[in-house]
Amino acid sequence: MVTVKFYANLRVITNKKEEEVVGVDEIGPLLEYLVGKYGSEFREMIYKGSTLYDNVIILVNGKNINYLSGLKTKLNEGEEVNIFPPVAGG
């Protein structure tokens, strides 16, 4: 089981701060599971076409996946994933 924490507009889309997910062993499949569960609005928040937005931040146990193995970052039982969608403002 992996704990996924949602931030900003993703909390609005999912109506949750966090959830437990079982049966995923990499970030890519985890995101696809979440897109399947929460639909196109979730997808549009994190993906630009078939790639992640540059300013989406995904952390595994506090480490950015950009410094790990990207979408192929392995997930183990008990890990925590934090997903921050792009944020605009001024």
TORRODREN-69945 format. One record per residue (C-alpha): residue number from 1; residue in three letters; x, y, z. Coordinates in steps of 0.25 Angstrom, whole numbers, m for minus. Example, Ala and Ser with C-alpha at 12.3 -4.5 7.8 and 13.67 -1.06 7.14 Angstrom:
REM TORRODREN-69945
NODE    n  res   east  north     up
NODE    1  ALA     49    m18     31
NODE    2  SER     55     m4     29
END
This chain:
REM TORRODREN-69945
NODE    n  res   east  north     up
NODE    1  MET      0      0      0
NODE    2  VAL      5     14     m4
NODE    3  THR     m1     27      2
NODE    4  VAL     m3     38     m8
NODE    5  LYS     m5     52     m3
NODE    6  PHE    m12     62    m12
NODE    7  TYR    m10     77    m12
NODE    8  ALA    m16     90    m17
NODE    9  ASN    m27     87    m28
NODE   10  LEU    m24     72    m28
NODE   11  ARG    m31     72    m14
NODE   12  VAL    m43     79    m21
NODE   13  ILE    m43     69    m32
NODE   14  THR    m42     56    m23
NODE   15  ASN    m49     62    m11
NODE   16  LYS    m38     56     m3
NODE   17  LYS    m25     60      4
NODE   18  GLU    m20     46      3
NODE   19  GLU    m23     32     m1
NODE   20  GLU    m17     18      0
NODE   21  VAL    m14     11    m13
NODE   22  VAL    m10     m4    m14
NODE   23  GLY     m4    m11    m26
NODE   24  VAL      5     m1    m32
NODE   25  ASP     20     m2    m32
NODE   26  GLU     24     10    m41
NODE   27  ILE     20     25    m42
NODE   28  GLY     15     23    m56
NODE   29  PRO      4     13    m53
NODE   30  LEU      0     20    m40
NODE   31  LEU     m3     32    m48
NODE   32  GLU    m11     24    m59
NODE   33  TYR    m19     18    m48
NODE   34  LEU    m22     32    m42
NODE   35  VAL    m26     37    m56
NODE   36  GLY    m35     25    m58
NODE   37  LYS    m41     27    m44
NODE   38  TYR    m43     43    m45
NODE   39  GLY    m44     45    m60
NODE   40  SER    m40     55    m70
NODE   41  GLU    m40     67    m60
NODE   42  PHE    m29     60    m52
NODE   43  ARG    m21     56    m65
NODE   44  GLU    m22     71    m70
NODE   45  MET    m16     76    m57
NODE   46  ILE     m3     67    m58
NODE   47  TYR     m1     64    m73
NODE   48  LYS      2     72    m85
NODE   49  GLY     m2     62    m96
NODE   50  SER      6     49    m92
NODE   51  THR     16     56    m83
NODE   52  LEU     16     62    m69
NODE   53  TYR     15     77    m68
NODE   54  ASP     29     82    m65
NODE   55  ASN     24     89    m53
NODE   56  VAL     17     77    m47
NODE   57  ILE     24     73    m34
NODE   58  ILE     23     58    m30
NODE   59  LEU     31     54    m18
NODE   60  VAL     33     40    m13
NODE   61  ASN     37     40      2
NODE   62  GLY     41     55      0
NODE   63  LYS     50     53    m12
NODE   64  ASN     46     59    m26
NODE   65  ILE     44     48    m36
NODE   66  ASN     52     57    m46
NODE   67  TYR     64     53    m38
NODE   68  LEU     60     38    m37
NODE   69  SER     55     30    m49
NODE   70  GLY     44     39    m53
NODE   71  LEU     31     32    m57
NODE   72  LYS     39     19    m55
NODE   73  THR     42     22    m40
NODE   74  LYS     39      9    m32
NODE   75  LEU     29      9    m21
NODE   76  ASN     30      0     m9
NODE   77  GLU     20     m3      2
NODE   78  GLY     18      8     12
NODE   79  GLU     24     19      3
NODE   80  GLU     18     33      2
NODE   81  VAL     15     40    m11
NODE   82  ASN     12     55    m11
NODE   83  ILE      6     61    m24
NODE   84  PHE      6     76    m26
NODE   85  PRO     m1     81    m39
NODE   86  PRO      4     93    m46
NODE   87  VAL      1    106    m39
NODE   88  ALA      0    120    m45
NODE   89  GLY     m1    133    m39
NODE   90  GLY      5    147    m37
END
